[in-house]
Amino acid sequence: MLPAMAVVVLFSGIVQGYLTPLLPELGRQLHIGGVGQNNIYLLSQLAFAVLTPLLSRLGDLYGHRRMLRVALAMVAGGSLLMAAWPTAVTLAVGVVLQGALVGFFPLLVGILRSRAPERNRTGISLLVGVLLISIGVGGLVAGALSERHAAAGLWTAVPIAVLALLAGAALPDSDVPRGGRFHYGAAVLLTGGLIALVLVLAQGSSWGWAAPLTLGLAAAAVVLLAAWVAVERRSTHPLVSVRMLRNPRLAVVSGHTFCAAFGTIGFLGANALFLGASPAETGYGMGMGPRTIATVSLAMVIAGFAGSTLTPRLARRVGDRAVLAAGGGLIALGFVGMALFHDTLTQYLAAALVVGFATGLFESITRTLSAEVVADHETALAVGLNELALSLGAAIGAAVIGAFFTAHAVRGTGHIGMSGYLWGWGACAAVAAAGSLLALRYRGPGTAGAAGAADAAGNRAVRPSERVAENGGLA
């Protein structure tokens, strides 16, 4: 079962990693400026945020394996569309379809915890490690294919899509009881609210923060999201169980996930733009091509793989709370390093590797904890809620960074001013530091009072003996 899951996660990582290093060269070929390239990345993050709760909830209703196959077909279709007809429009449509990959992890964890609960921690750690490595490998392969023609790199994901579809067909289904109904009203409110919010953050600086369109969309975002929360709290069959956030442990984990994803994932598109920028034209950057950018990305995800595989041991030795806090602190440190030391590749790469290592820590520990702090039948909902926090953090992070880029664009050139990157790095560091402080409020099941509170809320506290069993060969 785990090898089949690893193939699905491999496909997810390839898709997430192969487009970013291609964007600078594709942008030049398709006449898409730096701001437009970041907006394509922003569009993919918005699709992630919208599709996360939809696929998680549909998996609970109709079966995790069935919805995993649907999500695999959507991502495979988007990948083929972009490769066969590379235009600005097909790139936009393709990244939206590829957004269905956010359903992979909550659906896979729902199957894993149902079929092999004793391997929950080691299984999640393995899958996160495969995900991070495949992100780097995807970028490297795409960079190699695109040396002569950038569009050739878009074929990177297509053969892996075939393997993933076969792996999805081989996986067993979870035996979690199904029931309820899909809340279409909540889905419409959430989708509309998220689109309005991200548009305001991304385009507010170019439209003008006091412009009627900006103010109108901001008001619409507040109204739609407030209505969504109200509907979800009263619903017998919520799309996203907002009431689950009454569990203080899940609330802290989800909040930390949002803060960590804001920079580590939200800045990925901007990172490729900085590495690809020509110092002769812009006064900054490394002047790299797609292949070299992909090599840097691979180095970052190898550091992330190390962080992910070390997470179970670190959590056992220093505790879950310390790992959470350390992840946020290292992310903040890495972005501060980028802001202060970005004149040479060695300096920039050192800071980027710190961010990469911390990414592995936070992705592994938050996905593990979100699955463990709830009852078995709520696993997909809880992991889906955490994935929503991750997608929202990444989408809002990309939108805020895009707003800085738009505000600091150099007129008549299409280039982004250096000040835009400095503001972006600073924002990522500040939000990550806030996530580290939030992590200090986490209370594990061994903390006095925390386990009782969790049990009172109907959640299963993980016993120490179970922790040892789940660490498997890492014990």
C-alpha positions as CSV (number, residue, x, y, z in Angstrom):
1,M,0.0,0.0,0.0
2,L,2.8,2.5,0.9
3,P,4.6,2.1,-2.4
4,A,1.4,2.8,-4.3
5,M,0.8,5.9,-2.1
6,A,4.4,6.9,-2.7
7,V,3.8,6.9,-6.5
8,V,0.8,9.1,-6.1
9,V,2.8,11.6,-3.9
10,L,5.6,11.4,-6.4
11,F,3.2,12.6,-9.1
12,S,2.1,15.4,-6.7
13,G,5.6,16.6,-6.1
14,I,6.6,16.4,-9.8
15,V,3.6,18.6,-10.7
16,Q,4.4,21.1,-7.9
17,G,8.1,21.3,-8.8
18,Y,8.3,21.3,-12.6
19,L,6.6,24.5,-13.6
20,T,8.3,27.0,-11.3
21,P,11.8,26.9,-12.9
22,L,10.2,27.1,-16.3
23,L,8.2,30.3,-15.7
24,P,11.0,32.8,-16.4
25,E,11.8,31.4,-19.8
26,L,8.2,30.5,-20.6
27,G,7.2,34.1,-19.7
28,R,9.7,35.4,-22.2
29,Q,8.4,33.1,-25.0
30,L,4.7,33.7,-24.2
31,H,5.2,37.4,-23.5
32,I,4.2,37.2,-19.8
33,G,5.9,39.7,-17.5
34,G,7.3,39.1,-14.0
35,V,4.0,40.1,-12.4
36,G,2.0,37.9,-14.8
37,Q,4.3,35.0,-14.0
38,N,3.7,35.4,-10.3
39,N,0.0,35.7,-11.0
40,I,0.0,32.2,-12.7
41,Y,1.6,30.9,-9.5
42,L,-1.0,32.8,-7.4
43,L,-3.8,31.2,-9.5
44,S,-2.5,27.7,-8.7
45,Q,-2.4,28.5,-5.0
46,L,-5.9,29.9,-5.2
47,A,-7.1,26.6,-6.8
48,F,-5.4,24.7,-4.0
49,A,-7.3,26.7,-1.4
50,V,-10.7,26.2,-3.1
51,L,-10.3,22.5,-3.9
52,T,-8.9,21.3,-0.6
53,P,-12.1,21.3,1.4
54,L,-14.2,20.2,-1.6
55,L,-12.2,17.0,-2.2
56,S,-11.7,16.2,1.4
57,R,-15.5,16.4,2.1
58,L,-16.4,14.5,-1.1
59,G,-13.9,11.8,0.0
60,D,-15.8,11.4,3.3
61,L,-19.1,11.1,1.4
62,Y,-18.2,8.9,-1.5
63,G,-15.0,7.1,-0.5
64,H,-11.4,8.2,-0.3
65,R,-10.2,6.0,-3.1
66,R,-12.9,7.1,-5.5
67,M,-12.2,10.8,-5.0
68,L,-8.5,10.2,-5.2
69,R,-9.0,8.7,-8.6
70,V,-11.1,11.7,-9.7
71,A,-8.4,14.1,-8.4
72,L,-5.7,12.1,-10.2
73,A,-7.6,12.4,-13.5
74,M,-8.0,16.1,-13.1
75,V,-4.3,16.7,-12.4
76,A,-3.3,14.4,-15.3
77,G,-5.7,16.2,-17.7
78,G,-4.3,19.6,-16.7
79,S,-0.7,18.4,-17.2
80,L,-1.5,17.1,-20.6
81,L,-3.3,20.3,-21.6
82,M,-0.4,22.5,-20.7
83,A,2.2,20.3,-22.5
84,A,0.2,19.8,-25.7
85,W,-1.0,23.4,-26.1
86,P,1.3,25.8,-24.2
87,T,-0.3,29.3,-24.2
88,A,-1.0,31.8,-21.5
89,V,-4.6,30.6,-21.3
90,T,-3.9,26.9,-21.2
91,L,-1.3,27.5,-18.5
92,A,-3.9,29.2,-16.4
93,V,-6.5,26.5,-17.0
94,G,-3.9,23.8,-16.5
95,V,-2.7,25.0,-13.1
96,V,-6.3,25.2,-11.9
97,L,-6.9,21.6,-12.9
98,Q,-3.6,20.6,-11.3
99,G,-4.9,22.2,-8.1
100,A,-6.8,19.0,-7.4
101,L,-3.5,17.5,-6.2
102,V,-4.3,19.1,-2.8
103,G,-6.8,16.3,-2.3
104,F,-4.1,13.6,-2.5
105,F,-2.7,13.9,1.0
106,P,-5.9,14.0,3.1
107,L,-7.4,11.2,1.0
108,L,-4.2,9.1,1.3
109,V,-4.0,9.7,5.1
110,G,-7.7,8.7,5.4
111,I,-6.8,5.4,3.8
112,L,-3.5,5.0,5.7
113,R,-5.0,5.6,9.1
114,S,-7.9,3.3,8.4
115,R,-5.8,0.4,7.0
116,A,-2.5,0.7,8.9
117,P,-2.9,3.0,12.0
118,E,0.3,1.6,13.5
119,R,2.3,3.1,10.6
120,N,0.6,6.5,10.7
121,R,3.7,8.5,11.8
122,T,6.3,6.7,9.8
123,G,4.0,6.5,6.8
124,I,3.3,10.3,6.8
125,S,7.0,11.0,7.3
126,L,7.9,8.8,4.3
127,L,5.2,10.4,2.1
128,V,6.3,14.0,3.0
129,G,9.9,13.0,2.3
130,V,8.9,11.6,-1.1
131,L,6.9,14.7,-1.8
132,L,9.7,17.1,-1.1
133,I,12.3,15.1,-3.1
134,S,10.0,14.7,-6.1
135,I,9.4,18.5,-6.1
136,G,13.1,19.0,-6.7
137,V,13.4,16.1,-9.1
138,G,10.5,17.4,-11.1
139,G,12.1,20.8,-11.5
140,L,15.5,19.3,-12.4
141,V,14.0,17.1,-15.1
142,A,11.9,19.9,-16.5
143,G,15.0,22.2,-16.5
144,A,17.0,19.6,-18.4
145,L,14.2,19.1,-21.0
146,S,13.8,22.8,-21.5
147,E,17.4,23.7,-22.2
148,R,16.7,24.3,-25.9
149,H,13.0,25.0,-25.7
150,A,11.2,25.9,-22.4
151,A,7.9,24.3,-23.5
152,A,9.5,20.9,-23.7
153,G,9.8,20.8,-19.9
154,L,6.0,20.9,-19.7
155,W,6.0,17.2,-20.7
156,T,7.8,16.2,-17.4
157,A,4.6,15.3,-15.6
158,V,2.8,13.4,-18.3
159,P,4.5,10.0,-18.0
160,I,4.4,10.1,-14.2
161,A,0.6,10.8,-14.5
162,V,0.1,7.4,-16.1
163,L,2.0,5.7,-13.3
164,A,0.0,7.6,-10.7
165,L,-3.3,6.6,-12.3
166,L,-2.3,3.0,-12.1
167,A,-1.2,3.3,-8.5
168,G,-4.5,4.9,-7.6
169,A,-6.3,2.0,-9.2
170,A,-4.3,-0.4,-7.0
171,L,-4.9,1.2,-3.7
172,P,-7.5,-0.2,-1.3
173,D,-10.4,2.0,0.0
174,S,-10.7,3.1,3.6
175,D,-13.2,1.3,5.8
176,V,-14.4,4.6,7.5
177,P,-18.2,4.8,7.7
178,R,-19.7,7.2,5.1
179,G,-22.7,9.4,5.4
180,G,-24.1,12.9,5.2
181,R,-24.5,15.2,2.2
182,F,-22.5,17.8,0.3
183,H,-23.3,21.4,1.3
184,Y,-23.4,23.3,-2.0
185,G,-24.3,26.6,-0.3
186,A,-21.2,26.5,1.9
187,A,-19.0,25.6,-1.1
188,V,-20.3,28.6,-3.1
189,L,-19.7,31.0,-0.1
190,L,-16.2,29.7,0.6
191,T,-15.2,29.8,-3.1
192,G,-16.5,33.3,-3.6
193,G,-15.0,34.6,-0.4
194,L,-11.5,33.1,-1.1
195,I,-11.5,34.5,-4.7
196,A,-12.5,37.9,-3.5
197,L,-9.9,37.9,-0.7
198,V,-7.0,36.8,-2.9
199,L,-7.9,39.3,-5.7
200,V,-7.9,42.1,-3.2
201,L,-4.5,41.2,-1.7
202,A,-2.9,40.6,-5.1
203,Q,-4.3,43.5,-7.1
204,G,-5.1,46.1,-4.4
205,S,-1.8,48.0,-4.9
206,S,-2.3,48.3,-8.7
207,W,-6.0,49.1,-8.5
208,G,-5.5,51.5,-5.5
209,W,-6.4,50.5,-2.0
210,A,-9.1,53.1,-1.8
211,A,-10.5,52.3,-5.2
212,P,-14.2,51.3,-5.3
213,L,-13.4,48.0,-6.9
214,T,-10.9,47.1,-4.1
215,L,-13.2,48.2,-1.3
216,G,-16.1,46.4,-2.9
217,L,-14.2,43.2,-3.2
218,A,-12.9,43.5,0.3
219,A,-16.4,44.0,1.7
220,A,-17.6,41.0,-0.4
221,A,-14.8,38.8,0.9
222,V,-15.7,39.7,4.5
223,V,-19.4,39.2,4.0
224,L,-19.0,35.9,2.1
225,L,-16.5,34.3,4.5
226,A,-18.5,35.5,7.6
227,A,-21.6,33.9,6.1
228,W,-19.7,30.7,5.3
229,V,-18.5,30.4,8.9
230,A,-22.1,31.0,10.2
231,V,-23.5,28.4,7.8
232,E,-20.9,25.9,8.7
233,R,-21.4,26.2,12.4
234,R,-25.1,25.5,12.1
235,S,-24.8,22.8,9.5
236,T,-25.3,19.1,10.4
237,H,-23.1,18.2,7.4
238,P,-20.5,20.9,7.2
239,L,-18.1,21.3,4.2
240,V,-15.3,22.1,6.6
241,S,-15.9,21.3,10.2
242,V,-15.2,24.8,11.7
243,R,-16.3,23.4,15.0
244,M,-13.3,21.1,15.0
245,L,-11.2,24.2,15.8
246,R,-12.7,24.2,19.3
247,N,-10.1,21.5,19.8
248,P,-7.2,23.8,20.9
249,R,-4.5,21.4,19.7
250,L,-5.9,21.3,16.1
251,A,-6.4,25.0,16.2
252,V,-2.8,25.7,17.1
253,V,-1.5,23.2,14.5
254,S,-3.7,24.7,11.7
255,G,-2.7,28.2,12.6
256,H,1.0,27.3,12.6
257,T,0.6,25.6,9.2
258,F,-0.9,28.8,7.8
259,C,2.0,30.9,9.1
260,A,4.7,28.4,7.9
261,A,3.1,28.0,4.4
262,F,2.8,31.7,3.9
263,G,6.5,32.0,3.1
264,T,7.8,28.5,2.4
265,I,5.3,27.8,-0.3
266,G,4.0,31.3,-1.1
267,F,7.4,32.5,-2.1
268,L,8.4,29.6,-4.3
269,G,7.3,31.4,-7.5
270,A,9.1,34.6,-6.5
271,N,12.2,32.6,-5.6
272,A,12.5,31.3,-9.2
273,L,12.0,34.9,-10.5
274,F,14.8,36.2,-8.3
275,L,17.2,33.4,-9.3
276,G,16.3,33.9,-13.0
277,A,16.6,37.7,-13.0
278,S,19.6,39.1,-14.9
279,P,21.8,41.4,-12.8
280,A,22.7,43.3,-15.9
281,E,19.1,44.2,-16.6
282,T,17.7,44.5,-13.0
283,G,20.6,45.1,-10.7
284,Y,19.9,41.9,-8.7
285,G,19.4,38.2,-9.2
286,M,21.6,35.3,-10.3
287,G,20.9,35.2,-14.1
288,M,20.1,31.5,-14.0
289,G,18.4,29.3,-16.6
290,P,15.7,26.7,-15.9
291,R,18.1,23.9,-15.3
292,T,20.2,25.8,-12.8
293,I,17.1,27.1,-11.0
294,A,15.9,23.5,-10.8
295,T,19.2,22.5,-9.3
296,V,18.9,25.1,-6.5
297,S,15.3,23.9,-5.9
298,L,16.5,20.3,-5.7
299,A,19.1,21.3,-3.0
300,M,16.3,23.0,-1.0
301,V,14.0,19.9,-1.1
302,I,16.9,17.6,-0.2
303,A,17.3,19.7,2.9
304,G,13.5,19.4,3.3
305,F,13.7,15.6,3.0
306,A,16.3,15.5,5.8
307,G,14.0,17.6,7.9
308,S,11.0,15.4,7.2
309,T,12.8,12.1,8.0
310,L,14.3,13.5,11.2
311,T,10.9,14.7,12.5
312,P,9.7,11.5,14.2
313,R,13.0,11.2,16.1
314,L,13.1,14.9,17.0
315,A,9.5,14.8,18.2
316,R,10.2,11.8,20.4
317,R,13.3,13.4,21.9
318,V,12.3,17.0,22.4
319,G,8.5,16.9,22.0
320,D,6.0,17.9,19.4
321,R,5.7,21.5,20.6
322,A,9.5,22.1,20.4
323,V,9.5,20.8,16.8
324,L,6.6,23.0,15.8
325,A,8.3,26.1,17.3
326,A,11.7,25.3,15.8
327,G,10.2,24.9,12.4
328,G,8.7,28.4,12.5
329,G,11.9,29.9,14.0
330,L,14.1,28.4,11.3
331,I,11.8,29.7,8.5
332,A,12.0,33.2,9.9
333,L,15.8,32.9,10.2
334,G,16.1,31.8,6.6
335,F,14.1,34.7,5.2
336,V,16.0,37.2,7.3
337,G,19.1,35.7,5.8
338,M,17.8,36.2,2.3
339,A,16.9,39.8,3.0
340,L,20.4,40.5,4.4
341,F,22.6,38.3,2.3
342,H,21.5,37.9,-1.4
343,D,24.4,39.4,-3.3
344,T,26.1,36.0,-4.0
345,L,24.7,32.6,-4.7
346,T,26.6,31.1,-1.8
347,Q,24.9,33.5,0.7
348,Y,21.5,33.1,-0.8
349,L,21.7,29.3,-1.1
350,A,22.7,29.0,2.6
351,A,19.6,30.9,3.7
352,A,17.4,28.9,1.2
353,L,18.7,25.6,2.6
354,V,17.6,26.7,6.1
355,V,14.1,27.4,4.7
356,G,14.1,24.1,2.9
357,F,15.0,22.1,6.0
358,A,12.4,23.9,8.1
359,T,9.8,23.2,5.4
360,G,10.3,19.4,5.9
361,L,9.9,19.8,9.6
362,F,6.7,21.8,9.5
363,E,5.0,19.7,6.7
364,S,5.7,16.4,8.5
365,I,4.9,17.4,12.1
366,T,1.7,19.4,11.2
367,R,0.3,16.6,9.0
368,T,1.1,14.0,11.6
369,L,-0.5,16.0,14.5
370,S,-3.6,17.0,12.6
371,A,-4.3,13.3,12.0
372,E,-3.6,12.2,15.6
373,V,-5.6,14.8,17.6
374,V,-9.0,13.6,16.4
375,A,-11.0,10.4,16.3
376,D,-10.4,7.9,13.4
377,H,-13.6,8.8,11.5
378,E,-12.6,12.5,11.5
379,T,-9.1,12.0,10.1
380,A,-9.7,13.1,6.6
381,L,-11.7,16.2,7.9
382,A,-8.9,17.2,10.2
383,V,-6.1,16.6,7.7
384,G,-8.2,18.4,5.1
385,L,-8.6,21.4,7.5
386,N,-4.9,21.5,8.0
387,E,-4.4,21.2,4.2
388,L,-6.8,24.1,3.8
389,A,-4.7,26.2,6.3
390,L,-1.6,25.3,4.2
391,S,-3.3,26.2,0.9
392,L,-4.7,29.5,2.4
393,G,-1.3,30.4,3.8
394,A,0.4,29.8,0.5
395,A,-2.3,31.6,-1.5
396,I,-2.4,34.6,0.8
397,G,1.4,34.6,1.0
398,A,1.7,34.6,-2.9
399,A,-0.9,37.3,-3.1
400,V,0.8,39.6,-0.6
401,I,4.2,39.0,-2.3
402,G,2.5,39.7,-5.6
403,A,1.1,43.0,-4.2
404,F,4.6,44.0,-3.1
405,F,5.9,43.2,-6.6
406,T,3.1,45.2,-8.3
407,A,3.7,48.2,-6.0
408,H,7.5,48.1,-6.6
409,A,7.4,47.3,-10.4
410,V,9.8,49.4,-12.5
411,R,7.7,51.4,-15.0
412,G,8.2,50.6,-18.7
413,T,10.5,47.6,-18.1
414,G,8.3,44.8,-16.7
415,H,10.9,44.3,-14.0
416,I,10.3,44.1,-10.2
417,G,12.3,46.6,-8.1
418,M,14.6,45.1,-5.4
419,S,12.5,46.8,-2.7
420,G,9.7,44.4,-3.7
421,Y,11.7,41.4,-2.8
422,L,12.9,43.0,0.4
423,W,9.3,43.6,1.5
424,G,8.4,40.0,0.5
425,W,11.3,38.5,2.5
426,G,10.4,40.6,5.5
427,A,6.7,39.6,5.4
428,C,7.6,35.9,5.2
429,A,10.0,36.2,8.1
430,A,7.4,38.1,10.3
431,V,4.6,35.7,9.6
432,A,6.8,32.6,10.3
433,A,8.0,34.2,13.6
434,A,4.3,34.6,14.6
435,G,3.7,30.9,13.8
436,S,6.7,29.9,16.0
437,L,5.2,31.9,18.9
438,L,1.8,30.3,18.3
439,A,3.4,26.8,18.4
440,L,4.4,27.5,22.0
441,R,0.7,27.3,22.9
442,Y,0.5,23.7,21.8
443,R,-0.2,21.2,24.5
444,G,0.3,17.5,23.7
445,P,-1.6,14.6,25.1
446,G,1.0,14.2,27.8
447,T,0.5,17.7,29.2
448,A,-1.7,18.0,32.2
449,G,-5.2,18.9,31.3
450,A,-4.7,18.7,27.5
451,A,-5.6,15.1,27.1
452,G,-8.7,15.4,29.2
453,A,-9.8,18.4,27.2
454,A,-9.3,16.5,24.0
455,D,-11.2,13.5,25.3
456,A,-14.0,15.7,26.5
457,A,-14.3,17.1,23.0
458,G,-14.6,13.5,21.6
459,N,-11.1,13.3,20.3
460,R,-8.7,10.4,20.7
461,A,-5.5,11.1,22.7
462,V,-2.6,9.1,21.4
463,R,-1.0,7.0,24.1
464,P,2.8,6.8,24.5
465,S,2.8,3.1,23.6
466,E,1.0,4.0,20.3
467,R,3.6,6.7,19.6
468,V,6.4,4.1,19.9
469,A,4.5,1.6,17.6
470,E,3.9,4.3,15.0
471,N,7.5,5.2,14.9
472,G,8.2,1.7,13.7
473,G,11.8,1.2,12.6
474,L,12.7,4.7,13.8
475,A,12.2,3.7,17.4
